[in-house]
Amino acid sequence: MNSESWDKRYNPANGFLYGTLPNDFVAAQAHLLPPNSRILSIGEGEGRNAVHLAKMGHSVHCIDLSKVGLEKAVALAKENNVASSLITTQVVDLATVETLGTHTYDAVLSIWCHLPSSLEKRVVQLVAAALKPRSGLFILEHYTPKNVGRGTGGPQDADLCIDPVVLKSLVEENGLKVVFLGDVEREVSEGFHQGLSATVQLIAQQK
């Protein structure tokens, strides 16, 4: 989908497509983040994860292909009395961006940010470069190819999903240590993502 398609999908008249509560995996793993962490969230969309982390005192830079989605993220932050300094936004096309930063972030989030396999490889390289050495965390949850056809949300093109074994190889090839890798069957209830779903959950750390 291009930026125009996402802008249309994120039209405020449609409400919050994924809800306003954080992703379950993000909420469960937030305790791993150092106080006052600097976080990058790729494909942040409407801001639910960023707002949750900002309310904990972290600063979150949100990037997404959709200007409309990011405008909703800013509005959601205001509704939750989050200081404007804690959430920043930038329209970014991951297919063309040259860098996400160098040794900049305590953590990078990728939640339901599904990309073609060829682009996923490049983005993981950029994520690894953006993490602080010896401490930065990559926190991810994506649908796996096993979820295709279930009708519970997520891509219906297997190339936009990622297999846990492939993901493990990819992050290790880019110098990250896998701390946790889960090939998960779980009930997802996040906006239009509903039902028993096949996902991969990852925590990886920069060496």
Secondary structure, DSSP 4 states (H G I P E B T S, - for coil): --HHHHHHHT-GGG--TT-SSPPHHHHHHGGGSPTT-EEEEET-TTSHHHHHHHTTT-EEEEEES-HHHHHHHHHHHHHTT--GGGEEEEE--TTT---S-SS-BSEEEEES----HHHHHHHHHHHHHHBPTTT-EEEEEEE-GGGTTSSSSS-SSGGGS--HHHHHHHHHHTTEEEEEEEEEEEEEEETTEEEEEEEEEEEEEE-
